């Protein structure tokens, strides 16, 4: 693997729940290289999403180390993380709830540019917005329209355009295809592959859908109860699972009823 862009060592995160304190992330370590996609899979409640949010410092981490481009970020405050936000973006599961319904498409994508001080003037920002939309497979003449006017797949393309407009190096993809029809899922996966090839992007892809993971990821980590129970090249893990838990996930994903 190339020099790690993102490296995590023994990360631990506790959450407060109705039943008490739960160790949501339990001693997880991994790295992601430039231009690589690492998948994180597991059943609901396995700690996938909490882990992903902890990596980009959206939730508190109790111990462990996180390095982005060899720079420690585990001890940074929200204010100290701000200069790195444009380099680390997130695409969420539900594109409708992640897009402000009161803002136009142009405003939604430009907002991140304004907040991060990207673009020399309004015309430059507008050009970046249109280029991002084109790269995401959307027409540039939709800037004055609103999220509710688009299908789920189109909204996810807009969410991806919002992320790539900031020219990040790393994108956390949190179940980005789970709310979409199968044919639209395939289109989004193709788009993510194309953007990775063109821009050298690194992805952390959180999903419960092993078929999508197989289509997009280079490596995969399997999580159960906050721990990594298995990891390796995606085909090795999915076709030759070493744990009963992974074998059960694979069987549920790929077994076709007679």
VENGIJO-V680814 format. One line per field, one symbol per residue. phi: phi as a letter, one per 30 degrees, with the letter a starting at -180 (. if undefined). A space follows every 10 residues. Layout:
phi=???
//
This chain:
phi=.deedbbbbh dbbcbcbdck dbddbbidba bbddiccccb bldeidjdde dddddcicbd cdajbbbchi cdbdcddedd dedcdddbcb ccdcddddcd ddcdeddddd eddddcicjd addddddddd ddddddicdd ccdcdceddc dedddddddd deddddhdcb bdcchdcdcc deddeddddd ddddddddci dcbcccaccd ddeddccdbb cccbhicdca aleeddddcb dcbddddddd dddcdcdd
//
